[in-house]
Every structure is written in C-alpha cells, then in structure tokens.
Amino acid sequence: MSEALVASPPPLAGGGRGEGWRLLRAWRRDSVFYLFAIPFAALTIVFGLWPIVLSVITSFTASASALKPVPVYVGLANYAAILRDPVFFASLGLTLLYAVLAVAANLGVALAYALLLDSPPLAGGRGFFKLAMFLPVVTPDVAGYVVWRWLYDQSFGALNAFLHLAGLPAFGGVASPATAMLAVLVAELWHHAGFYAVIFLANLAICERALEEAADIDGARTWQKFLYVVLPQLRPAIVINLVYALIQFLKTFTVVVVMTKGGPSGATNFLSYYAYQFFDQARYGEATAMATVLFAIVLLVATTVYALGERRRA
C-alpha cells in the first residue's frame, strides 16, 4: 500500500495552467485555418443553408401570404396539390430519365477522353487537348447554350446546313418533341464533360502503373487490363463524378430556360423548370413544395450512391 502511494505522486499545481497553454498554442497554430474557414462557413450558412430552410418553411404556407411577415400555414396542402397534378409526375419522370441519360453520357465520354489523353500517343499534345477539353467548362453557360440554339435552328442553323449539303435528313433539334431532349443533352455534354474528365485524369495520374505492366507480362488483353486493373483504381473518381453529376442533372434548369422553355409540347419540362413556372405565377407554396421534393430526391440519391461507393471501397 505504501509503495503504491510513493509511486503515484500528486498532480502538479500548475497542471491546469499547462493545459491552457497547450490549447492556446494549438489555437495559434490553427488560427490561419479558422481565419479562412469561418467566413466561407458563414457565407455557406447565410446563402446556402438558410435559403433551403426558408424554402421548406414556405412550402407549408398559403401562396397568397407566403411573402408576408406573418404567413398563413396550411400544413401539407401544397404537397397534396402537387401530388394531384399529373403534370408534376410527368415532369418528375422526364427529370429522372434525363438525369440517367445525361450522367451515363457525360461520365462515359469523360472517361473515354481521359483515357485517350493519358495514352502515350497523345503525350506530345496533351496540354493542348486538356485546354480544348476544359474551355467549354469555363464558358458562361448562357452564352454557350445560345450558340447551341443557333446551331440547331431550322432556318439558318449550321448543323442542318451541313446535313443538307451531305444529303442527310434535317435534325429536329429543339423544335421537335422527338429530338429536344437529345439536343439539350448534347449541349450539356459539351459544357460539362470536360470537368468530369479532369477528375478522371487526376485519378489516372496516381494509378499504380506497375499493375498494368504486370498485366502486360501476363498476356492480358487491352479490355481485360482496363476492366480488372485500371477501372478498380478509378473507383474514387467514379464515385465523386457520379455523385456530382447526379446532383447536376437532376436539377437541370439553365439550359432549358435558354434553349427550350420546357417545350416543345413539354418534352423538356423538367421539374426545376416546372417549379419555376409556378414561381412566375406567384404560386409560391406549390413551387417550394416541388423544390423541396426535388431537393429530397437529390439528397437521397446522392447520399445513397456515395454510401454504396464508400462501402465497396472499404
């Protein structure tokens, strides 16, 4: 008993003061991080999270009083109204279909382009092709979509002029319900695919080349090497691009406003644009209810895809 007491000296009186100095030094060491992070966190809360909260609150109010200091709350009436609207479900179906097609097209083209740029034959002009690939990404989207609308024009569009010279049938573009979604998809593919290709290129740069060399020695074919060696190493980029692309294309809006206005005959009346039409008619309660439903779908899909990707990687 006495030996145990001798071996365990009492704590120093200045222990608390030493802990305080340690915390102060840690704060000084990380102060630069907090100096830069806090303003951006505040901006995110004020201009990102708070508008979402206000939108959800507005979805429970009557449209006529939504902008008043004391709105009238109507519970789930706005949600019941949109669930009775057949156009809402048609718009939601178009949105989901377009998101699937756009994600597949953008990630497929981006991966193919990244693999092409990573190949030895393009080593000399890789910088030029990277610049050409990324220029559409930094082009203002409205300006780019206006040019695409002109290209598709039935009277003076360059695309149909070329098809006419080649003796091929004209492309309906944004003027035909059968081709409007495809026309919008191509325009967005031009604008966004370069961004996803950059993510793939960054992942390819850290891939283990020794595994590819070992596969070559073992006599693996090109498609086997890609499928069993390269593709598994690209899983981080695939997950990131997939989540970002799903968020991007589920809320497609700008290209519709510029090129189609939801037409023709509702062929591109995606949910974000349909909600915007309700806003334009001062039906704020129903519009924010649609926006809330879309936000919930985007959040659910994105988190599910990310969780599945992380689980498989683990």
N, C-alpha and C positions, 0 to 999 in steps of 0.2 A: 504493500500500500504506500509506504513512504517513498520507495523508488519511483513509483508512478507519478507521485506528486512532484518529485525532483525533476523528472524528465519532461514535465509539461509546465514550462514557465508561464506566468500570466501574460496576457497580451500587453503590448506597449501602450502607454497612454496616448501616443501620437498616431495610433493606427488609423483612426478615423480621418485625421488630417492628411495622412499619406494617401488614403483612398481618394480624398477630394482632389489632391494634386494630380493623381493619376487620371481622374476623369477630366480635369482641366486640360492636361496635356493632350488627351485624346480628342477633346473638343477643338483645340487649336490645330491639331494635325488634320482633322476632317473639316475644318471651317470653310476651306475653299470649295469643297464639295457642296456643303449646305448653302454657301453663298450663291452658287449657280443653280442648285436644285430647287430651292424654295420658291424663287419667282416663277419658274416653269410649273411647279406643282400648284401654285396659286392660280396661274392662268388656266391650267387644266381644270381646276375645280370651278372657277368662275365661268369660263367659256365652254367647258366640255360637259362636266357632270351636272352643274346646276341647270342648264337648259333641258337636259334629259329629264331631270326631276320635275321641272315646270311643265314639260310636255305631258308627262304621265299624270300629273295633277289636273291639267286642263282636259284630259280625256274623260274625266269624271264630272265635267261641268256642262251646263247648257251653253250652246254656241252663242246665243244672244248675250249672255252675261260673262263669257269667258275672259274678256279683256277688262272687265270692271274690277274695281278694288275688292269688292265682296261678291264673287261669282255664286251662281246658284248650282249646287251639286245635285246631279241626277243619278248618281250611282253607276250602274252598268248599262244604262240606257243607250249610250253611244255605241258600246260594244254589241249590244243586241241589234242595233240598227244596221251596223255594217255586216253582221252575220246573216241578216235577212236580205242583203244586197247580192244578187247573182253576179254583178259586175266585179264586186270585190273578190270573189272566189276565182273568176276568170282571170283577173289581173294577178292574183297570187299565183295561179298556175303558170301564167306566162313568165312571171318573175323567176319561179323555181326552174322552169325549163331553160330559160335564157342563162341563168347562173350556171347550171350544169354544163351547157354547151360552151359558154364563154370560158369557164375555168378549164375545161378539157382542152380547148383550142389554144388558149394563152399559155398554159403550162407545157403542152406538147410542143408548140412552136418554140417557146423559150428554151426548153431542154435541148431540142434538136440544134438550135442556133448556138447554144453554149457549148455543146459537144463539138460542133463544127469549128468554132473559134478556138477550142482547146486542142484541136488536132494539129500535128506537125506541119502539114502543107500550108496552113494559114499563119504560121509563126511570123513571117516577114511583115504581113499587112494587118496583124492583129489589132494594132492601135486604131487604124482607120476604120475597121469593121466594128470595133467596140463603140467608137464615136457615132458611126452611122446608126448603130442599133439603139443608142441611148438618146439621140436627138429628138425623136418623137415623144419620149417621156417628158422632156423638159419643155416641149412646145405647149403653149397655152391651149387647153383642151377645147375651148370655144372656137378659137381660130382654126385649129385642126379639123374640127367637125364641120365648120362652114365650108372648108375646102373639099371635104369628102362629099358634102351635099351637092356642091357644084359638079364634082366628078360624076355623081350619079344622075345628074339632071337629064331628063329625057330629050330636051331640045338642043342643048349645047354642051352636054357633059362629055368629057374626054373619053370616058370608059366606053360609052355607047358609040362614039365616033370611031374608036378603034375597032370595036366589034363589027360595025357596019363595013369598014374597009376590009376586014378579014372575012366578010361574008357570013358572019355568025349572027344568030338572033340577038335582039337587044336584051339588056338586063333591066328588069323592072326597078331595081334599086329601092328607094324609099317610097316610090309611087305605087307599088304593088303590094297587097297584103301577103302574097306568097313569098316575097323576097325581102320585105322590110326588115325583119329580124336578122336575116343574114347580112344585109347591108350594114346595119348597126353593129353587128358582131365584128365584121371585118374592120370597121373604123376603130372600134375599141381594141382590137387585136393590134393594129398598127400603133396605137397610143400606149398600150400597157405592156406588151410582150417584152420590150427591152428591159424593163425594170426586173421582171422575173428572171430574165436571162442573166442579169448581173448577179443575182443571188446564187444562181446555179454555178456561175463562173467562180464565185468566191469559194463555194464548196469544193469545186473541182480542183482548185489550187491547193487544197490541203488533203486531197485524197492520197492514199498510200500507193505510189507508183510501183513499189516492189511487188505488190499483189498482182498487178497487171502483167508484170514481167514474168512472174511465176506461172500465171495462167498461159502466157505465150509459150513458155517452155513445156508446159504440159499438153500443148497442142489444142488449147481451147479456141473455138471459133469466135468471130467478132461478136455475134449476138450472145454467145454464152458468156464471154468476158463482160459485156455490158450488163447482162441480166444478173449474173451471180457475183460480180466483182465491183463494178462501178456503181450500179444502181443502189445496192445496200449502203454504200458510203454516202450517197446523196440524200439519205433519209432526212437529215436535219433541214436541208434546203427545200425538200419536197413538202415537209410539214409547214414550214414558215410560209412558203409560197401558196400552199393550198389554203391555209387559214386566211391569209391576206386577200387572196383572190376571191374567196367566198364572200368575205365582207364587202369587197369592192363591187362585185357584180350583183349581189343581192340587193344593193341599194343604188343600182344604175339610175341615173337621173339626167345629168347634163347632156349626154349625147341625145337623149330623147327630146329634151327641150329644144335643142338646136336643130336636129335633123328631121324629126317626125311629128312632134307634138302628140305623141301617143297613137298616131294613125299609121297607115291608113286602115280604117274600119277597126280600130282598136288592136291592130296586130302588134304594136309595141307599147301598149298601155300598161306598163309595169306599175307595181304597187306604189313606189315612191312618187311617180308622176300622177297616179290616180289620187293619192292623198293631197298632192299639191293642187289639183283641180278643186278639191273641197276647200282648201285654204283660200283659193282665189274666189270662192263663192261665200266666204265668211262662215263656213260650217266648221268652225274650229274644233268643236268637240269630237265630231266624227273623224276629222282629218288627223287629230292627235291620237285617236284610238287606233286608226290604221298604222300610224307611225309607231305606236307602242307595240302593236302586234308584229310589225316588221322588225323592230329592234329586238324583241324577244326571240324571233326566229333566227336572226343573225347571231345573237349571243349564244343561243342553244347550239346551233350548227357549228360555230367557230370553236366553242369550248369542247364540244364532243370530238371534233376532228383533232384538235390539239391534244386532248387527253388520250385518244387512241394512238396517236403518233408517239407520244411520250411513253406509253405503256409498251408498245412494240420495241422501242429503242432500249427500254430497260430490260 
